[in-house]
Amino acid sequence: MPLSVDPQAEIYPTEKPDRRLAPNIQGRGASRRGPHQRYQADIPISVFDLAEEHTPLRCVSEDLSSSGVLLNWPEGEKLPTNGDKFILRFTMPPGTMPEGYEASVKMKAEVVRIVEDGTGGPKIALNFSRDLEKYLRFRKWIRMIATAMMFLLISFLAVIYMRQESIFYFMFDAPVFLYGIIASIFLISRFVFAFFYRNVPVQEDYTPGVTIVIPCFNEEKWITKTIQCAIDQDYPQEKLEVILVDDGSTDNSMAAILDFEQKIQKEIAGDRFTVIEQPRNMGKRHALAAGALRAKFDLLVFVDSDSFLEPNAVREIVQPFRDPKMGAVSGRTEVQNKWTNILTKMQAVRYYVAFRFMKAAESVFDAVTCLSGPLACYRKSLVMHHLDAWLNQKFFGYPATFGDDRSLTNFILAEHRTGYQDAAVCSTIVPSSMHVFIRQQMRWKRSWLRETLRASAFMWKKEPFMALSFYAGFILPILAPLIVVRTLEIVPLELGLFPYKYLLGILTMSMLMSASYLLFKRSNLWLYGIIFCVFYLGVLLWQLPIAVFTFWKSEWGTRNTAMDVIAQEKRKQ
């Protein structure tokens, strides 16, 4: 499967549009579709009679949900009547419905409506005899959960076995042995603490005022969906506003934004949506700052322009702020286009583990070290307090033009608590091109290095175990390239020992990550966690030494910002 695709070919579930622009806004009544979201789907479906004695009728679906399906009935075939029952057989292609629904299905269904609207052949609406979620729970998900538990047990036993066996090798290579012990304890402790993590429960009457700020630069393909998801929140209308800041886009982003603004004004009363247009491309920080300065509410929710909030995201992400010491909170980010190719599938597993386990473990100690850009909420008073320092941040004399989320997190975390709310969910578009992905990862490595060094100055003041974990999480990646070279090249050449223990350890850790993903997501993508670990060892690991010697570079890499244009011009000279 290719690692580079046309942007139009991104694969993700496509929801069937509601008649209303924002059906989840409070006070407007429930969506006519009820709780079962329908998805556009062009799936071959075989329709059998209940006895399955005759040749099945071959149909194609138009849309489906967990409760039923709308079929395009072949012209010339006898139409069923309401109440007729059939057996449907079909295979749910990956990316048609949310993750976990991809499976072969055999289900009884009953005709509930016949539609003949003159736009094509007749359409037949059928209700499944069982909800797909319940059907898959017994047909697929229980088996996957059992498999995940088995692999988790094997992983933990393998770690214990290898640590005991490695004592024998201590005399040969004490540094590698100690590194392995510390790395194992570090990773396992993250998973253990993550299992103790719990969401802050929703208190229905806690609805503080919230301003959503969306910075936009050349995002014409996704920006209207981002705006719609931000507007369509299950939250009191009078306590939510959305501010979009266009940061000098050179494509058709502004045209799309203004067109959508008109639709909002026609359907939704009030000043719920505001557009700010920057005079030129000034950078994401300045766009966020412009929105924050215009915000009228006490909580700021920052959302990336290619990220899409779930309808309850705002209600969920504000809950931890019932604690007056909480300064900022990160939501969970899912990969929207996870089914596009191998690269996006690997990122799907990585994202989930990074949020549900790594951030969750940090949240147990109220010290999340990166409030991610796709969805994060801050107290406005704290952002205003640090705004000038954040906008004018320099590192060894060089302007800090990326890593905005980590940077702002450090300003908040130095004196306040930071948390993670797993139930506050958004999905984001990740790179499906290897070239773009590699450049993004290099930018992330540089910002991680810069901001981790900054955080090192105050993390020792936090809870002791969290502080110890933080410094271990800083030192281990720095030393990793040296350990890999020593283990896979120097030791085998000097001692003639094949590093099977080290390779088995990598496999075990990757299995622990992948099995955890399988346990929680019940998805066929879990094996891509192992592939990602191999990819990380062979490719991404070696970006860190490069980042150390190129930390001053300011271009983003994934889009042509002003700094990218300057860098490109310098390379041409």
RODO-2510 file (C-alpha; in nm, 4 decimals, decimal comma):
residues 573
     n   res          X          Y          Z
     1     m     0,0000     0,0000     0,0000
     2     p     0,1474     0,3403    -0,0943
     3     l     0,2717     0,5806     0,1680
     4     s     0,1872     0,8858    -0,0428
     5     v    -0,1655     0,9559    -0,1572
     6     d    -0,3736     1,2244    -0,3210
     7     p    -0,5353     1,4355    -0,0451
     8     q    -0,8705     1,3599    -0,2052
     9     a    -0,8078     0,9888    -0,1421
    10     e    -0,7908     1,0117     0,2370
    11     i    -1,0042     0,7318     0,3816
    12     y    -1,2274     0,8047     0,6787
    13     p    -1,5931     0,7537     0,7786
    14     t    -1,8176     1,0039     0,6019
    15     e    -2,1192     1,1018     0,8085
    16     k    -2,4460     1,1571     0,6275
    17     p    -2,5240     1,5277     0,6674
    18     d    -2,8092     1,6280     0,8933
    19     r    -3,0720     1,8622     0,7506
    20     r    -2,9615     2,1170     1,0061
    21     l    -2,6186     2,2737     1,0254
    22     a    -2,5740     2,2104     1,3982
    23     p    -2,8270     1,9573     1,5326
    24     n    -2,6501     1,9121     1,8677
    25     i    -2,6838     2,2716     1,9888
    26     q    -2,8871     2,2802     2,3071
    27     g    -3,2436     2,4072     2,2778
    28     r    -3,2855     2,3074     1,9124
    29     g    -3,4310     1,9603     1,9710
    30     a    -3,2694     1,6253     1,9113
    31     s    -3,1552     1,5150     1,5677
    32     r    -3,4291     1,3398     1,3735
    33     r    -3,1999     1,0443     1,3291
    34     g    -3,1847     0,9766     1,6997
    35     p    -2,8654     0,8470     1,8615
    36     h    -2,7508     0,6345     1,5636
    37     q    -2,5225     0,8327     1,3341
    38     r    -2,5604     0,7345     0,9688
    39     y    -2,2601     0,7007     0,7386
    40     q    -2,2426     0,7189     0,3624
    41     a    -2,1588     0,3714     0,2379
    42     d    -2,1391     0,2076    -0,1022
    43     i    -2,1267    -0,1558     0,0097
    44     p    -2,2372    -0,4677    -0,1816
    45     i    -2,4997    -0,6481     0,0283
    46     s    -2,6515    -0,9893    -0,0384
    47     v    -3,0204    -1,0124     0,0533
    48     f    -3,1528    -1,3618     0,1342
    49     d    -3,4966    -1,4825     0,2292
    50     l    -3,5192    -1,6203     0,5812
    51     a    -3,4728    -1,9776     0,4636
    52     e    -3,1676    -1,8840     0,2552
    53     e    -3,2916    -2,1255    -0,0106
    54     h    -3,2956    -1,8953    -0,3127
    55     t    -3,0270    -1,7057    -0,4986
    56     p    -2,9598    -1,3853    -0,3052
    57     l    -3,0485    -1,0462    -0,4431
    58     r    -2,7408    -0,8300    -0,4957
    59     c    -2,7928    -0,4759    -0,3647
    60     v    -2,5739    -0,1784    -0,2878
    61     s    -2,6164     0,0315     0,0272
    62     e    -2,6534     0,4075     0,0231
    63     d    -2,5975     0,4668     0,3930
    64     l    -2,5959     0,2679     0,7148
    65     s    -2,5766     0,2982     1,0909
    66     s    -2,5447     0,0583     1,3818
    67     s    -2,9240     0,0140     1,3738
    68     g    -3,0024    -0,0267     1,0042
    69     v    -2,9240     0,0249     0,6376
    70     l    -3,0694     0,2017     0,3330
    71     l    -3,0450    -0,0159     0,0198
    72     n    -3,0664     0,0784    -0,3451
    73     w    -3,3130    -0,1818    -0,4701
    74     p    -3,2414    -0,3198    -0,8199
    75     e    -3,4835    -0,1903    -1,0804
    76     g    -3,7199    -0,4551    -1,2130
    77     e    -3,7083    -0,6617    -0,8948
    78     k    -4,0244    -0,7128    -0,6936
    79     l    -4,0495    -0,4581    -0,4133
    80     p    -4,0865    -0,5853    -0,0586
    81     t    -4,3494    -0,4488     0,1771
    82     n    -4,3154    -0,3001     0,5233
    83     g    -4,2627    -0,5774     0,7764
    84     d    -4,0931    -0,8179     0,5333
    85     k    -3,7876    -0,9831     0,6848
    86     f    -3,4616    -1,0825     0,5202
    87     i    -3,1118    -1,2014     0,6038
    88     l    -2,8360    -0,9597     0,5031
    89     r    -2,4764    -1,0586     0,4434
    90     f    -2,2018    -0,8043     0,3860
    91     t    -1,8468    -0,7117     0,4745
    92     m    -1,7915    -0,3741     0,6388
    93     p    -1,4903    -0,2158     0,4640
    94     p    -1,2402    -0,0377     0,6906
    95     g    -1,3129     0,3334     0,7106
    96     t    -1,6869     0,3034     0,6476
    97     m    -1,7891     0,3320     1,0131
    98     p    -1,5892     0,4111     1,3284
    99     e    -1,2957     0,1916     1,4170
   100     g    -1,3908    -0,1542     1,5420
   101     y    -1,6895    -0,2026     1,3097
   102     e    -1,4891    -0,3505     1,0228
   103     a    -1,6136    -0,7102     1,0075
   104     s    -1,8174    -0,9656     0,8134
   105     v    -2,1821    -0,9416     0,9127
   106     k    -2,4772    -1,1813     0,8816
   107     m    -2,7888    -1,0206     1,0254
   108     k    -3,1653    -1,0467     1,0101
   109     a    -3,3370    -0,7217     0,9098
   110     e    -3,6907    -0,5934     0,8697
   111     v    -3,8223    -0,3532     0,6040
   112     v    -3,9486    -0,0338     0,7700
   113     r    -3,9775     0,2088     0,4798
   114     i    -3,9839     0,2168     0,0995
   115     v    -3,8631     0,5355    -0,0668
   116     e    -3,9442     0,6243    -0,4278
   117     d    -3,8422     0,9868    -0,4764
   118     g    -3,7992     0,9860    -0,8536
   119     t    -3,4230     1,0489    -0,8353
   120     g    -3,3334     0,6894    -0,9145
   121     g    -3,4450     0,3376    -0,8343
   122     p    -3,6413     0,2548    -0,5216
   123     k    -3,4665     0,2600    -0,1853
   124     i    -3,5477     0,0185     0,0946
   125     a    -3,4826     0,1082     0,4608
   126     l    -3,4284    -0,1901     0,6885
   127     n    -3,3734    -0,2117     1,0639
   128     f    -3,1281    -0,4708     1,1912
   129     s    -3,2679    -0,7267     1,4339
   130     r    -2,9795    -0,6420     1,6681
   131     d    -2,7717    -0,3289     1,7065
   132     l    -2,4380    -0,3759     1,5288
   133     e    -2,2534    -0,2826     1,8466
   134     k    -2,4199    -0,5659     2,0394
   135     y    -2,3741    -0,8020     1,7452
   136     l    -1,9994    -0,7316     1,7231
   137     r    -1,9593    -0,7409     2,0996
   138     f    -2,0281    -1,1136     2,0975
   139     r    -1,9050    -1,2017     1,7490
   140     k    -1,5751    -1,0113     1,7507
   141     w    -1,4994    -0,7810     2,0428
   142     i    -1,5006    -1,0416     2,3222
   143     r    -1,2561    -1,2509     2,1216
   144     m    -1,0332    -0,9486     2,0659
   145     i    -1,0400    -0,8541     2,4338
   146     a    -0,9437    -1,2092     2,5297
   147     t    -0,6598    -1,2000     2,2754
   148     a    -0,5397    -0,8667     2,4126
   149     m    -0,5392    -0,9965     2,7704
   150     m    -0,3394    -1,3006     2,6635
   151     f    -0,0767    -1,0897     2,4854
   152     l    -0,0560    -0,8480     2,7784
   153     l     0,0084    -1,1376     3,0152
   154     i     0,2710    -1,2827     2,7812
   155     s     0,4362    -0,9402     2,7556
   156     f     0,4588    -0,8926     3,1316
   157     l     0,5947    -1,2461     3,1821
   158     a     0,8467    -1,1910     2,9035
   159     v     0,9675    -0,8696     3,0687
   160     i     1,0182    -1,0487     3,4019
   161     y     1,1947    -1,3401     3,2337
   162     m     1,4293    -1,1173     3,0332
   163     r     1,5218    -0,9073     3,3322
   164     q     1,6175    -1,2198     3,5277
   165     e     1,8086    -1,3660     3,2353
   166     s     1,9834    -1,0351     3,1674
   167     i     2,1576    -1,0500     3,5040
   168     f     2,3870    -1,3059     3,3416
   169     y     2,4906    -1,0450     3,0837
   170     f     2,5549    -0,7727     3,3397
   171     m     2,9251    -0,8599     3,3557
   172     f     2,9524    -0,8169     2,9790
   173     d     2,7738    -0,4838     2,9404
   174     a     2,6571    -0,3062     3,2554
   175     p     2,5486     0,0200     3,0812
   176     v     2,3139    -0,1578     2,8410
   177     f     2,1793    -0,3736     3,1223
   178     l     2,1018    -0,0719     3,3395
   179     y     1,9459     0,1124     3,0469
   180     g     1,7198    -0,1851     2,9770
   181     i     1,6090    -0,2065     3,3401
   182     i     1,5289     0,1657     3,3620
   183     a     1,3519     0,1702     3,0232
   184     s     1,1379    -0,1302     3,1155
   185     i     1,0377     0,0173     3,4515
   186     f     0,9614     0,3512     3,2876
   187     l     0,7350     0,2076     3,0173
   188     i     0,5537    -0,0418     3,2385
   189     s     0,4937     0,2223     3,5049
   190     r     0,3236     0,4427     3,2453
   191     f     0,0817     0,1643     3,1563
   192     v     0,0190     0,0775     3,5205
   193     f    -0,0629     0,4360     3,6177
   194     a    -0,2763     0,4774     3,3071
   195     f    -0,4993     0,1944     3,4277
   196     f    -0,5637     0,3936     3,7455
   197     y    -0,6605     0,7033     3,5464
   198     r    -1,0262     0,8121     3,5547
   199     n    -1,2102     1,0913     3,3734
   200     v    -1,3451     1,3772     3,5789
   201     p    -1,7208     1,2977     3,5740
   202     v    -1,9573     1,5408     3,4062
   203     q    -2,1489     1,7709     3,6385
   204     e    -2,4429     1,8829     3,4249
   205     d    -2,4830     2,2242     3,5862
   206     y    -2,1130     2,3118     3,5468
   207     t    -2,1017     2,5058     3,2192
   208     p    -1,8518     2,7943     3,2390
   209     g    -1,8209     3,0309     2,9438
   210     v    -1,5955     2,8948     2,6676
   211     t    -1,4302     3,0550     2,3644
   212     i    -1,3060     2,8195     2,0932
   213     v    -1,0141     2,9665     1,8963
   214     i    -0,9251     2,8131     1,5587
   215     p    -0,6057     2,9365     1,3862
   216     c    -0,6153     2,8738     1,0109
   217     f    -0,3492     2,8832     0,7420
   218     n    -0,4119     2,7305     0,3965
   219     e    -0,6639     2,4744     0,5149
   220     e    -0,9421     2,5113     0,2554
   221     k    -1,0099     2,1377     0,2383
   222     w    -1,0917     2,0872     0,6074
   223     i    -1,1742     2,4248     0,7591
   224     t    -1,5527     2,4185     0,7111
   225     k    -1,5783     2,0803     0,8834
   226     t    -1,3621     2,2129     1,1677
   227     i    -1,5896     2,5157     1,2115
   228     q    -1,9070     2,3103     1,1941
   229     c    -1,7861     2,0670     1,4612
   230     a    -1,6871     2,3596     1,6851
   231     i    -2,0287     2,5233     1,6433
   232     d    -2,2228     2,1988     1,6817
   233     q    -2,1570     2,1469     2,0519
   234     d    -2,3940     2,0122     2,3151
   235     y    -2,3376     2,3199     2,5287
   236     p    -2,5462     2,6253     2,6267
   237     q    -2,5529     2,8625     2,3282
   238     e    -2,5087     3,1720     2,5409
   239     k    -2,1902     3,0326     2,6975
   240     l    -2,0011     2,9333     2,3822
   241     e    -1,8398     3,1369     2,1055
   242     v    -1,6125     3,0360     1,8177
   243     i    -1,3398     3,2671     1,6888
   244     l    -1,1577     3,1759     1,3682
   245     v    -0,8316     3,3561     1,2913
   246     d    -0,7064     3,3341     0,9340
   247     d    -0,3296     3,3764     0,9408
   248     g    -0,2758     3,5144     0,5910
   249     s    -0,3924     3,2120     0,3916
   250     t    -0,2967     3,2185     0,0230
   251     d    -0,5423     2,9511    -0,0926
   252     n    -0,9240     2,9586    -0,0872
   253     s    -0,9547     2,9198     0,2900
   254     m    -1,1037     3,2653     0,3453
   255     a    -1,3612     3,2173     0,0709
   256     a    -1,4699     2,8903     0,2297
   257     i    -1,4787     3,0522     0,5753
   258     l    -1,6893     3,3491     0,4657
   259     d    -1,9294     3,1278     0,2732
   260     f    -1,9785     2,9076     0,5775
   261     e    -2,0173     3,2151     0,7995
   262     q    -2,3211     3,3164     0,5928
   263     k    -2,4766     2,9737     0,6426
   264     i    -2,4224     3,0020     1,0184
   265     q    -2,5848     3,3459     1,0292
   266     k    -2,8904     3,2202     0,8397
   267     e    -2,9526     2,9238     1,0671
   268     i    -2,8107     3,0152     1,4090
   269     a    -2,9077     3,3335     1,5886
   270     g    -2,6640     3,5435     1,7885
   271     d    -2,2934     3,6248     1,7588
   272     r    -2,1718     3,2704     1,8105
   273     f    -1,9098     3,2870     1,5303
   274     t    -1,6460     3,5550     1,4669
   275     v    -1,3831     3,5757     1,1920
   276     i    -1,0520     3,7621     1,2324
   277     e    -0,8262     3,8091     0,9310
   278     q    -0,4584     3,8711     1,0019
   279     p    -0,2889     4,1245     0,7694
   280     r    -0,0175     3,8698     0,6819
   281     n     0,1123     3,5318     0,7858
   282     m     0,2421     3,5934     1,1390
   283     g     0,2543     3,2381     1,2741
   284     k     0,0234     3,0155     1,4731
   285     r     0,1053     3,1745     1,8097
   286     h     0,0031     3,5180     1,6904
   287     a    -0,3177     3,3763     1,5436
   288     l    -0,4043     3,2097     1,8737
   289     a    -0,3141     3,5272     2,0616
   290     a    -0,5402     3,7363     1,8371
   291     g    -0,8301     3,5041     1,9148
   292     a    -0,7524     3,4993     2,2863
   293     l    -0,7469     3,8794     2,3026
   294     r    -1,0951     3,8924     2,1466
   295     a    -1,2382     3,6155     2,3664
   296     k    -1,5143     3,7156     2,6054
   297     f    -1,5159     3,4019     2,8201
   298     d    -1,2841     3,2738     3,0930
   299     l    -1,1874     2,9426     2,9299
   300     l    -1,0067     2,9175     2,5945
   301     v    -1,0279     2,6023     2,3850
   302     f    -0,7607     2,5912     2,1143
   303     v    -0,8452     2,3697     1,8153
   304     d    -0,6290     2,3060     1,5079
   305     s    -0,7786     2,3877     1,1687
   306     d    -0,7764     2,0239     1,0551
   307     s    -0,9254     1,8821     1,3762
   308     f    -1,2882     1,7962     1,4419
   309     l    -1,4542     1,8068     1,7846
   310     e    -1,7033     1,5469     1,9003
   311     p    -2,0381     1,7076     2,0027
   312     n    -1,9658     1,6642     2,3761
   313     a    -1,5976     1,7681     2,3617
   314     v    -1,6423     2,1113     2,5195
   315     r    -1,8725     1,9840     2,7950
   316     e    -1,6156     1,7176     2,8823
   317     i    -1,2978     1,9235     2,8647
   318     v    -1,4218     2,1929     3,1054
   319     q    -1,4977     1,9482     3,3889
   320     p    -1,1457     1,9364     3,5424
   321     f    -1,1605     2,3154     3,5898
   322     r    -1,3894     2,2640     3,8864
   323     d    -1,0508     2,2342     4,0580
   324     p    -0,9389     2,5993     4,0978
   325     k    -0,5738     2,4902     4,0776
   326     m    -0,6186     2,3353     3,7325
   327     g    -0,4541     2,5602     3,4760
   328     a    -0,5068     2,3710     3,1504
   329     v    -0,6420     2,0413     3,0169
   330     s    -0,5752     1,8318     2,7068
   331     g    -0,8395     1,6256     2,5312
   332     r    -0,7830     1,3004     2,3418
   333     t    -0,6931     1,3152     1,9731
   334     e    -0,7889     1,0350     1,7361
   335     v    -0,6639     0,9953     1,3795
   336     q    -0,9445     1,0816     1,1369
   337     n    -0,7833     0,9391     0,8216
   338     k    -0,6369     0,6300     0,9878
   339     w    -0,7490     0,3920     0,7112
   340     t    -0,5669     0,5725     0,4282
   341     n    -0,2415     0,3733     0,4213
   342     i     0,0188     0,1985     0,6352
   343     l     0,1614     0,5280     0,7582
   344     t    -0,1704     0,6596     0,8906
   345     k    -0,2505     0,3233     1,0492
   346     m     0,0772     0,3316     1,2412
   347     q     0,0022     0,6848     1,3554
   348     a    -0,3442     0,5796     1,4757
   349     v    -0,1907     0,3345     1,7215
   350     r     0,0794     0,5775     1,8245
   351     y    -0,1675     0,8601     1,8901
   352     y    -0,3959     0,6456     2,1021
   353     v    -0,1127     0,5091     2,3161
   354     a     0,0383     0,8575     2,3565
   355     f    -0,2916     0,9976     2,4828
   356     r    -0,4740     0,7149     2,6588
   357     f    -0,1647     0,5804     2,8344
   358     m     0,1168     0,8356     2,8417
   359     k    -0,0903     1,1496     2,9028
   360     a    -0,3293     0,9592     3,1270
   361     a    -0,0371     0,8464     3,3443
   362     e     0,0892     1,2053     3,3702
   363     s    -0,2616     1,3256     3,4528
   364     v    -0,2689     1,1028     3,7617
   365     f    -0,0077     1,3457     3,8987
   366     d    -0,1722     1,6598     3,7510
   367     a     0,1354     1,7199     3,5367
   368     v     0,0614     1,6592     3,1668
   369     t     0,3721     1,7831     2,9857
   370     c     0,2170     1,8560     2,6452
   371     l    -0,1337     1,9924     2,5922
   372     s    -0,1718     1,8970     2,2284
   373     g    -0,2725     2,1435     1,9586
   374     p    -0,5779     1,9622     1,8192
   375     l    -0,7718     2,0092     2,1454
   376     a    -0,6607     2,1854     2,4636
   377     c    -0,8349     2,4154     2,7109
   378     y    -0,6681     2,6937     2,9131
   379     r    -0,7720     2,9496     3,1706
   380     k    -0,7717     3,2787     2,9803
   381     s    -0,6207     3,4655     3,2748
   382     l    -0,3107     3,2430     3,2644
   383     v    -0,2719     3,2732     2,8867
   384     m    -0,2943     3,6523     2,9145
   385     h    -0,0383     3,6515     3,1961
   386     h     0,2173     3,4668     2,9819
   387     l     0,1143     3,6030     2,6407
   388     d     0,4085     3,8381     2,5766
   389     a     0,6669     3,5838     2,6916
   390     w     0,5044     3,3141     2,4782
   391     l     0,4862     3,5303     2,1643
   392     n     0,8445     3,6504     2,1973
   393     q     1,0022     3,3254     2,3168
   394     k     1,3584     3,2622     2,2055
   395     f     1,5868     2,9641     2,2539
   396     f     1,9601     3,0326     2,2521
   397     g     1,8767     3,3572     2,0742
   398     y     1,6659     3,1966     1,8005
   399     p     1,2881     3,2670     1,7716
   400     a     1,0709     2,9733     1,8764
   401     t     0,8252     2,9533     1,5864
   402     f     0,6873     2,6023     1,6420
   403     g     0,6131     2,3773     1,9352
   404     d     0,3456     2,6253     2,0425
   405     d     0,1520     2,3687     2,2444
   406     r     0,4517     2,2413     2,4414
   407     s     0,5734     2,5951     2,4995
   408     l     0,2422     2,7224     2,6377
   409     t     0,2108     2,4054     2,8443
   410     n     0,5420     2,4832     3,0137
   411     f     0,4326     2,8356     3,0997
   412     i     0,1201     2,6954     3,2671
   413     l     0,2731     2,3821     3,4206
   414     a     0,5505     2,5717     3,5973
   415     e     0,3044     2,7028     3,8568
   416     h    -0,0263     2,5231     3,7996
   417     r    -0,1768     2,1802     3,7414
   418     t    -0,2329     2,0412     3,3937
   419     g    -0,4681     1,7521     3,3227
   420     y    -0,6078     1,5164     3,0634
   421     q    -0,9744     1,4400     2,9941
   422     d    -1,0026     1,1219     2,7901
   423     a    -1,3740     1,1680     2,7177
   424     a    -1,3092     1,5037     2,5442
   425     v    -1,2402     1,3733     2,1954
   426     c    -1,1452     1,5246     1,8644
   427     s    -1,0101     1,3666     1,5471
   428     t    -0,7363     1,5127     1,3293
   429     i    -0,5893     1,4674     0,9834
   430     v    -0,2375     1,3217     1,0016
   431     p     0,0214     1,3141     0,7223
   432     s    -0,0377     1,0360     0,4718
   433     s     0,2803     1,1226     0,2797
   434     m     0,6119     0,9912     0,4096
   435     h     0,7906     1,3117     0,3096
   436     v     0,5500     1,5325     0,5049
   437     f     0,5470     1,2932     0,8004
   438     i     0,9258     1,2871     0,8331
   439     r     0,9432     1,6670     0,8274
   440     q     0,6668     1,6898     1,0880
   441     q     0,8491     1,4463     1,3151
   442     m     1,1712     1,6437     1,2854
   443     r     0,9861     1,9584     1,3915
   444     w     0,8345     1,7722     1,6852
   445     k     1,1768     1,6397     1,7893
   446     r     1,3215     1,9903     1,7951
   447     s     1,0329     2,1319     1,9975
   448     w     1,0442     1,8340     2,2357
   449     l     1,4153     1,8904     2,2954
   450     r     1,3759     2,2645     2,3509
   451     e     1,0726     2,2474     2,5775
   452     t     1,1926     1,9467     2,7774
   453     l     1,5091     2,1379     2,8601
   454     r     1,2907     2,4286     2,9755
   455     a     1,0698     2,2031     3,1858
   456     s     1,3727     2,0447     3,3485
   457     a     1,4193     2,3670     3,5428
   458     f     1,0958     2,3220     3,7397
   459     m     0,9754     1,9616     3,7133
   460     w     1,1799     1,8665     4,0201
   461     k     0,9244     2,0655     4,2234
   462     k     0,6416     1,8338     4,1198
   463     e     0,5347     1,5070     4,2850
   464     p     0,8547     1,2983     4,3324
   465     f     0,7503     1,0014     4,1211
   466     m     0,6317     1,2285     3,8408
   467     a     0,9581     1,4228     3,8547
   468     l     1,1632     1,1029     3,8408
   469     s     0,9534     0,9757     3,5516
   470     f     0,9937     1,3044     3,3649
   471     y     1,3726     1,3081     3,3865
   472     a     1,3903     0,9404     3,2904
   473     g     1,1664     1,0171     2,9914
   474     f     1,4135     1,2865     2,8875
   475     i     1,7381     1,0938     2,9342
   476     l     1,6264     0,7603     2,7859
   477     p     1,5484     0,8917     2,4320
   478     i     1,8707     1,0957     2,4303
   479     l     2,0768     0,7856     2,5063
   480     a     1,8739     0,5515     2,2837
   481     p     2,0785     0,5965     1,9615
   482     l     2,4008     0,5226     2,1516
   483     i     2,2489     0,2118     2,3125
   484     v     2,1225     0,0836     1,9774
   485     v     2,4644     0,1266     1,8141
   486     r     2,6395    -0,0425     2,1049
   487     t     2,3916    -0,3302     2,1290
   488     l     2,3410    -0,4058     1,7607
   489     e     2,6924    -0,3333     1,6314
   490     i     2,9707    -0,2935     1,8886
   491     v     2,8855    -0,5748     2,1327
   492     p     2,8177    -0,8383     1,8628
   493     l     3,1491    -0,7532     1,6947
   494     e     3,3519    -0,7453     2,0168
   495     l     3,1982    -1,0417     2,2014
   496     g     3,0433    -1,2406     1,9206
   497     l     2,7025    -1,2346     2,0952
   498     f     2,3886    -1,1997     1,8860
   499     p     2,1625    -0,9375     2,0529
   500     y     1,8530    -1,1562     2,0561
   501     k     1,7657    -1,0442     2,4101
   502     y     1,7616    -0,6819     2,3035
   503     l     1,5513    -0,7536     1,9950
   504     l     1,3149    -0,9675     2,2005
   505     g     1,2824    -0,6792     2,4459
   506     i     1,1842    -0,4414     2,1657
   507     l     0,9279    -0,6935     2,0409
   508     t     0,7892    -0,7339     2,3929
   509     m     0,7514    -0,3593     2,4484
   510     s     0,5862    -0,3171     2,1088
   511     m     0,3536    -0,6079     2,1896
   512     l     0,2622    -0,4416     2,5193
   513     m     0,1678    -0,1225     2,3346
   514     s    -0,0219    -0,3031     2,0589
   515     a    -0,2105    -0,5349     2,2952
   516     s    -0,3181    -0,2363     2,5060
   517     y    -0,4523    -0,0734     2,1910
   518     l    -0,6404    -0,3929     2,1023
   519     l    -0,7876    -0,4139     2,4523
   520     f    -0,9335    -0,0639     2,4439
   521     k    -1,0112    -0,0148     2,0738
   522     r    -1,1036    -0,3705     1,9658
   523     s    -0,9585    -0,2906     1,6254
   524     n    -0,7717    -0,4788     1,3554
   525     l    -0,5151    -0,1975     1,3493
   526     w    -0,3392    -0,3182     1,6630
   527     l    -0,0631    -0,4996     1,4743
   528     y     0,0479    -0,1698     1,3221
   529     g     0,1783    -0,0793     1,6667
   530     i     0,4502    -0,3422     1,6229
   531     i     0,5254    -0,2140     1,2731
   532     f     0,5535     0,1387     1,4104
   533     c     0,8067     0,0320     1,6754
   534     v     1,0260    -0,1223     1,4054
   535     f     0,9857     0,1911     1,1940
   536     y     1,0766     0,4069     1,4930
   537     l     1,3896     0,2016     1,5623
   538     g     1,5027     0,2147     1,2008
   539     v     1,4050     0,5720     1,1056
   540     l     1,2581     0,8090     1,3633
   541     l     1,5090     0,7309     1,6374
   542     w     1,7887     0,8795     1,4304
   543     q     1,6158     1,2143     1,3933
   544     l     1,6983     1,3064     1,7507
   545     p     2,0755     1,3480     1,6987
   546     i     1,9965     1,5638     1,3937
   547     a     1,7491     1,7689     1,5993
   548     v     2,0180     1,8320     1,8630
   549     f     2,2428     1,9979     1,6041
   550     t     1,9664     2,1807     1,4132
   551     f     1,7426     2,3007     1,6954
   552     w     1,7588     2,6613     1,5724
   553     k     1,5732     2,5922     1,2465
   554     s     1,2365     2,7712     1,2407
   555     e     1,0451     2,6305     0,9436
   556     w     0,7461     2,4037     1,0079
   557     g     0,8069     2,1644     0,7199
   558     t     0,4477     2,0480     0,6756
   559     r     0,3194     2,3751     0,5256
   560     n     0,4755     2,6853     0,3737
   561     t     0,4705     2,9389     0,6551
   562     a     0,6634     3,2640     0,6338
   563     m     0,9677     3,0989     0,7923
   564     d     0,9521     2,8158     0,5383
   565     v     0,9527     3,0629     0,2502
   566     i     1,2558     3,2421     0,3959
   567     a     1,4387     2,9110     0,4419
   568     q     1,3590     2,8040     0,0870
   569     e     1,4906     3,1329    -0,0541
   570     k     1,8154     3,0934     0,1419
   571     r     1,8654     2,7438    -0,0012
   572     k     1,8251     2,8812    -0,3552
   573     q     2,0999     3,1413    -0,3063
***
